[in-house]
Amino acid sequence: MRALLLLAALALLFPGCYYDNEEDLYGPSCDASVFTYSGQIEPIIAANCQLPACHGINGENGELVTYEQVKAVVDDGTFRQAVIVEKRMPDGGALTNCELTLIENWLNAGAPNN
């Protein structure tokens, strides 16, 4: 009886020693309310769009290397359509929810060069 009581007590204690890391469960936190082109948007474009076969220097599908090149496709609506609405870009895989929110907020703010 004593051994059974001890086992029951230990069984109740072990689950209490486990904890989930919030970042592992939900990913890193995303503050999409603060954004700059140079700080958040350009690195997303560089990592996902500026590939040689896509939109890098001499890219097969036009360049998205400078702010002016990006702003041109923002102004004609193709950037929002491809990235936010249809989510068909980038070709290499989907952007994270945080990246999409940052880009959408940047677009809604008029796509400033800051």
TORVOVO-358503 format. One record per atom (N, C-alpha, C): residue number from 1; residue in three letters; atom name; z, x, y. Coordinates in steps of 0.2 Angstrom, whole numbers, plus 2048, in hexadecimal, padded with zeros to 3 digits. Atoms other than C-alpha are relative to their C-alpha. Layout:
N
PT/NUM/ALA/CA/Z/X/Y
...
This chain:
114
PT/1/MET/N/800/804/7FA
PT/1/MET/CA/800/800/800
PT/1/MET/C/800/804/806
PT/2/ARG/N/800/7FC/7FA
PT/2/ARG/CA/804/80E/80C
PT/2/ARG/C/7F9/804/801
PT/3/ALA/N/806/7FD/800
PT/3/ALA/CA/7F4/817/808
PT/3/ALA/C/7FB/7FB/803
PT/4/LEU/N/805/805/7FD
PT/4/LEU/CA/7EA/807/80C
PT/4/LEU/C/801/7FF/807
PT/5/LEU/N/7FE/801/7F9
PT/5/LEU/CA/7F3/804/81C
PT/5/LEU/C/7FE/807/804
PT/6/LEU/N/803/7FA/7FD
PT/6/LEU/CA/7EF/817/821
PT/6/LEU/C/7F9/800/801
PT/7/LEU/N/807/801/7FF
PT/7/LEU/CA/7DD/814/81D
PT/7/LEU/C/7FE/7FB/805
PT/8/ALA/N/802/806/7FB
PT/8/ALA/CA/7DC/804/827
PT/8/ALA/C/801/803/807
PT/9/ALA/N/7FF/7FD/7F9
PT/9/ALA/CA/7E4/80D/836
PT/9/ALA/C/7FB/805/802
PT/10/LEU/N/805/7FB/7FE
PT/10/LEU/CA/7D8/81C/835
PT/10/LEU/C/7F9/7FD/801
PT/11/ALA/N/807/803/7FF
PT/11/ALA/CA/7C9/810/833
PT/11/ALA/C/800/7FD/807
PT/12/LEU/N/800/803/7FA
PT/12/LEU/CA/7CE/808/843
PT/12/LEU/C/800/805/806
PT/13/LEU/N/7FF/7FB/7FB
PT/13/LEU/CA/7D1/818/84D
PT/13/LEU/C/7F9/804/800
PT/14/PHE/N/806/7FD/800
PT/14/PHE/CA/7C0/820/848
PT/14/PHE/C/7FB/7FD/805
PT/15/PRO/N/805/803/7FC
PT/15/PRO/CA/7B4/814/851
PT/15/PRO/C/802/801/808
PT/16/GLY/N/7FE/7FF/7F9
PT/16/GLY/CA/7BF/816/861
PT/16/GLY/C/7FE/807/802
PT/17/CYS/N/802/7F9/7FE
PT/17/CYS/CA/7BA/829/861
PT/17/CYS/C/7F9/801/802
PT/18/TYR/N/807/800/7FE
PT/18/TYR/CA/7A8/825/863
PT/18/TYR/C/7FE/7FD/807
PT/19/TYR/N/802/802/7FA
PT/19/TYR/CA/7A0/823/873
PT/19/TYR/C/7F8/801/801
PT/20/ASP/N/807/7FF/7FF
PT/20/ASP/CA/78E/820/879
PT/20/ASP/C/7FF/803/807
PT/21/ASN/N/801/7FD/7F9
PT/21/ASN/CA/787/82A/887
PT/21/ASN/C/7FB/7FC/803
PT/22/GLU/N/804/805/7FC
PT/22/GLU/CA/780/81E/894
PT/22/GLU/C/7F9/803/801
PT/23/GLU/N/807/7FD/7FF
PT/23/GLU/CA/771/82A/897
PT/23/GLU/C/7FC/800/7FA
PT/24/ASP/N/804/800/806
PT/24/ASP/CA/76C/82B/885
PT/24/ASP/C/7FE/7F8/7FF
PT/25/LEU/N/801/807/801
PT/25/LEU/CA/76D/818/884
PT/25/LEU/C/7FB/7FD/805
PT/26/TYR/N/804/803/7FB
PT/26/TYR/CA/764/813/894
PT/26/TYR/C/7FB/805/804
PT/27/GLY/N/804/7FB/7FC
PT/27/GLY/CA/75C/823/89A
PT/27/GLY/C/803/802/806
PT/28/PRO/N/7FD/7FE/7FA
PT/28/PRO/CA/760/82C/8AA
PT/28/PRO/C/7FF/7FB/805
PT/29/SER/N/800/805/7FB
PT/29/SER/CA/764/822/8B9
PT/29/SER/C/7FA/801/805
PT/30/CYS/N/806/800/7FC
PT/30/CYS/CA/756/81E/8C5
PT/30/CYS/C/802/7FD/807
PT/31/ASP/N/800/803/7F9
PT/31/ASP/CA/758/81C/8D8
PT/31/ASP/C/7F9/800/803
PT/32/ALA/N/807/800/7FE
PT/32/ALA/CA/747/816/8DC
PT/32/ALA/C/800/7FD/808
PT/33/SER/N/800/803/7F9
PT/33/SER/CA/74D/810/8EE
PT/33/SER/C/7FF/806/805
PT/34/VAL/N/801/7FA/7FC
PT/34/VAL/CA/74C/822/8F4
PT/34/VAL/C/7FA/804/7FD
PT/35/PHE/N/805/7FD/803
PT/35/PHE/CA/73B/82A/8F2
PT/35/PHE/C/7FC/804/806
PT/36/THR/N/805/7FD/7FC
PT/36/THR/CA/72F/836/8FA
PT/36/THR/C/7FA/802/7FC
PT/37/TYR/N/806/7FE/804
PT/37/TYR/CA/71D/83B/8F6
PT/37/TYR/C/801/807/7FD
PT/38/SER/N/800/7F9/803
PT/38/SER/CA/721/84E/8F4
PT/38/SER/C/806/800/7FB
PT/39/GLY/N/7FA/7FF/805
PT/39/GLY/CA/732/84B/8EB
PT/39/GLY/C/7FF/7FC/7FA
PT/40/GLN/N/800/804/806
PT/40/GLN/CA/72E/83D/8DF
PT/40/GLN/C/7F9/7FE/7FE
PT/41/ILE/N/807/803/802
PT/41/ILE/CA/71C/836/8DF
PT/41/ILE/C/7FB/806/7FE
PT/42/GLU/N/805/7FA/801
PT/42/GLU/CA/712/847/8E0
PT/42/GLU/C/802/803/7F9
PT/43/PRO/N/7FE/7FD/806
PT/43/PRO/CA/71C/84E/8D1
PT/43/PRO/C/7FE/7FB/7FA
PT/44/ILE/N/802/805/805
PT/44/ILE/CA/718/83E/8C7
PT/44/ILE/C/7F8/800/7FF
PT/45/ILE/N/807/800/800
PT/45/ILE/CA/706/83F/8CB
PT/45/ILE/C/7FE/807/7FD
PT/46/ALA/N/802/7F9/802
PT/46/ALA/CA/705/852/8C8
PT/46/ALA/C/801/800/7F8
PT/47/ALA/N/7FF/7FF/808
PT/47/ALA/CA/70D/850/8B6
PT/47/ALA/C/7FC/7FB/7FC
PT/48/ASN/N/804/805/804
PT/48/ASN/CA/703/841/8B1
PT/48/ASN/C/7F9/7FF/802
PT/49/CYS/N/806/802/7FE
PT/49/CYS/CA/6F3/840/8BA
PT/49/CYS/C/7FB/807/802
PT/50/GLN/N/804/7FA/7FE
PT/50/GLN/CA/6EE/852/8C0
PT/50/GLN/C/7FE/804/7FA
PT/51/LEU/N/802/7FC/806
PT/51/LEU/CA/6E7/857/8AF
PT/51/LEU/C/7F9/802/801
PT/52/PRO/N/807/7FE/7FF
PT/52/PRO/CA/6D6/860/8AE
PT/52/PRO/C/7FB/7FB/7FE
PT/53/ALA/N/804/805/802
PT/53/ALA/CA/6CF/852/8A4
PT/53/ALA/C/800/7FA/804
PT/54/CYS/N/7FF/806/7FC
PT/54/CYS/CA/6D5/845/8B0
PT/54/CYS/C/7FF/801/807
PT/55/HIS/N/800/800/7F9
PT/55/HIS/CA/6D9/847/8C2
PT/55/HIS/C/802/807/803
PT/56/GLY/N/7FE/7F9/7FE
PT/56/GLY/CA/6DD/85A/8C4
PT/56/GLY/C/7FB/803/804
PT/57/ILE/N/805/7FC/7FC
PT/57/ILE/CA/6D3/867/8CE
PT/57/ILE/C/7FA/7FF/7FC
PT/58/ASN/N/806/801/803
PT/58/ASN/CA/6C1/863/8CA
PT/58/ASN/C/800/7FB/7FA
PT/59/GLY/N/7FF/805/805
PT/59/GLY/CA/6C7/855/8BF
PT/59/GLY/C/7FA/7FC/7FE
PT/60/GLU/N/806/804/802
PT/60/GLU/CA/6BA/84B/8B5
PT/60/GLU/C/800/7F9/804
PT/61/ASN/N/800/806/7FE
PT/61/ASN/CA/6C0/83B/8BD
PT/61/ASN/C/802/800/808
PT/62/GLY/N/7FE/7FF/7F9
PT/62/GLY/CA/6C3/841/8CF
PT/62/GLY/C/806/803/801
PT/63/GLU/N/7FA/7FC/7FF
PT/63/GLU/CA/6D1/84B/8D6
PT/63/GLU/C/805/7FB/804
PT/64/LEU/N/7FA/803/7FD
PT/64/LEU/CA/6E2/844/8DA
PT/64/LEU/C/805/806/801
PT/65/VAL/N/7FC/7FA/7FF
PT/65/VAL/CA/6E9/855/8E0
PT/65/VAL/C/804/800/807
PT/66/THR/N/7FD/800/7F9
PT/66/THR/CA/6EC/853/8F3
PT/66/THR/C/803/7F9/802
PT/67/TYR/N/7FE/806/7FE
PT/67/TYR/CA/6F5/845/8FC
PT/67/TYR/C/7FA/7FC/802
PT/68/GLU/N/806/804/7FE
PT/68/GLU/CA/6E5/840/904
PT/68/GLU/C/7FC/7FD/7FB
PT/69/GLN/N/804/803/806
PT/69/GLN/CA/6DC/83E/8F3
PT/69/GLN/C/804/7FA/7FD
PT/70/VAL/N/7FC/806/803
PT/70/VAL/CA/6EA/833/8ED
PT/70/VAL/C/800/7FA/804
PT/71/LYS/N/800/805/7FB
PT/71/LYS/CA/6EB/829/8FD
PT/71/LYS/C/7FA/7FC/800
PT/72/ALA/N/806/804/800
PT/72/ALA/CA/6D9/825/8FC
PT/72/ALA/C/7FF/7FB/7FA
PT/73/VAL/N/800/804/805
PT/73/VAL/CA/6DB/81D/8EB
PT/73/VAL/C/805/7FA/800
PT/74/VAL/N/7FB/805/7FE
PT/74/VAL/CA/6EB/814/8F1
PT/74/VAL/C/7FD/7FB/805
PT/75/ASP/N/803/805/7FB
PT/75/ASP/CA/6E2/80D/900
PT/75/ASP/C/7FA/7FB/7FD
PT/76/ASP/N/806/805/802
PT/76/ASP/CA/6D3/806/8F6
PT/76/ASP/C/803/7FC/7FA
PT/77/GLY/N/7FD/804/805
PT/77/GLY/CA/6DF/7FE/8E9
PT/77/GLY/C/800/802/7F9
PT/78/THR/N/801/7FE/808
PT/78/THR/CA/6DA/807/8D9
PT/78/THR/C/806/803/7FD
PT/79/PHE/N/7FA/7FD/802
PT/79/PHE/CA/6EA/811/8D8
PT/79/PHE/C/805/7FB/7FD
PT/80/ARG/N/7FC/806/802
PT/80/ARG/CA/6F5/801/8D8
PT/80/ARG/C/7FE/7FD/7FA
PT/81/GLN/N/802/804/806
PT/81/GLN/CA/6EA/7F8/8CC
PT/81/GLN/C/800/804/7FA
PT/82/ALA/N/801/7FC/807
PT/82/ALA/CA/6E8/806/8BF
PT/82/ALA/C/807/802/7FE
PT/83/VAL/N/7F9/7FD/802
PT/83/VAL/CA/6FB/80C/8C0
PT/83/VAL/C/805/7FA/7FF
PT/84/ILE/N/7FB/805/800
PT/84/ILE/CA/705/7FD/8C4
PT/84/ILE/C/7FE/7F9/7FD
PT/85/VAL/N/802/807/802
PT/85/VAL/CA/6FB/7ED/8C0
PT/85/VAL/C/7FE/801/7F9
PT/86/GLU/N/803/800/806
PT/86/GLU/CA/6F1/7F2/8B1
PT/86/GLU/C/804/805/7FB
PT/87/LYS/N/7FC/7FA/804
PT/87/LYS/CA/6FC/801/8AB
PT/87/LYS/C/7FB/803/7FC
PT/88/ARG/N/805/7FC/805
PT/88/ARG/CA/6EC/809/8A4
PT/88/ARG/C/800/808/802
PT/89/MET/N/800/7F9/7FE
PT/89/MET/CA/6F0/819/8AD
PT/89/MET/C/808/802/800
PT/90/PRO/N/804/7FA/802
PT/90/PRO/CA/6F5/827/8AA
PT/90/PRO/C/7FE/7FF/7F8
PT/91/ASP/N/803/800/807
PT/91/ASP/CA/6EB/829/89A
PT/91/ASP/C/804/803/7FB
PT/92/GLY/N/7FB/7FD/805
PT/92/GLY/CA/6F8/834/892
PT/92/GLY/C/806/7FC/7FD
PT/93/GLY/N/7FA/804/802
PT/93/GLY/CA/705/827/890
PT/93/GLY/C/803/7FC/806
PT/94/ALA/N/7FD/804/7FA
PT/94/ALA/CA/70F/81A/89A
PT/94/ALA/C/805/804/804
PT/95/LEU/N/7FA/7FD/7FC
PT/95/LEU/CA/71A/81F/8A8
PT/95/LEU/C/806/7FC/7FF
PT/96/THR/N/7FA/804/801
PT/96/THR/CA/72C/81B/8A7
PT/96/THR/C/801/7FB/805
PT/97/ASN/N/7FF/805/7FB
PT/97/ASN/CA/733/80C/8B0
PT/97/ASN/C/802/803/806
PT/98/CYS/N/7FE/7FD/7F9
PT/98/CYS/CA/73B/817/8BD
PT/98/CYS/C/7FA/803/804
PT/99/GLU/N/806/7FD/7FC
PT/99/GLU/CA/72B/820/8C1
PT/99/GLU/C/7FB/7FA/802
PT/100/LEU/N/804/806/7FE
PT/100/LEU/CA/722/80F/8C2
PT/100/LEU/C/803/7FD/806
PT/101/THR/N/7FD/803/7FA
PT/101/THR/CA/72F/808/8CE
PT/101/THR/C/800/805/806
PT/102/LEU/N/800/7FB/7FA
PT/102/LEU/CA/72F/818/8D9
PT/102/LEU/C/7F9/7FF/803
PT/103/ILE/N/807/800/7FE
PT/103/ILE/CA/71C/817/8DA
PT/103/ILE/C/7FF/7F9/804
PT/104/GLU/N/801/807/7FD
PT/104/GLU/CA/71C/804/8DE
PT/104/GLU/C/804/800/806
PT/105/ASN/N/7FC/800/7FA
PT/105/ASN/CA/72A/806/8EB
PT/105/ASN/C/7FC/805/805
PT/106/TRP/N/804/7FB/7FB
PT/106/TRP/CA/71F/815/8F3
PT/106/TRP/C/7FA/7FC/802
PT/107/LEU/N/806/804/7FE
PT/107/LEU/CA/710/80A/8F3
PT/107/LEU/C/802/7FA/805
PT/108/ASN/N/7FE/806/7FC
PT/108/ASN/CA/719/7FB/8FA
PT/108/ASN/C/802/802/807
PT/109/ALA/N/7FE/7FD/7FA
PT/109/ALA/CA/71F/807/908
PT/109/ALA/C/7FA/802/804
PT/110/GLY/N/806/7FD/7FC
PT/110/GLY/CA/70D/80B/90D
PT/110/GLY/C/7FE/807/7FE
PT/111/ALA/N/802/7F9/803
PT/111/ALA/CA/70C/81B/902
PT/111/ALA/C/801/805/805
PT/112/PRO/N/800/7FB/7FB
PT/112/PRO/CA/713/826/90F
PT/112/PRO/C/800/807/7FE
PT/113/ASN/N/801/7F9/802
PT/113/ASN/CA/710/839/90F
PT/113/ASN/C/807/803/803
PT/114/ASN/N/7F9/7FE/7FE
PT/114/ASN/CA/723/83E/910
PT/114/ASN/C/803/805/7FB
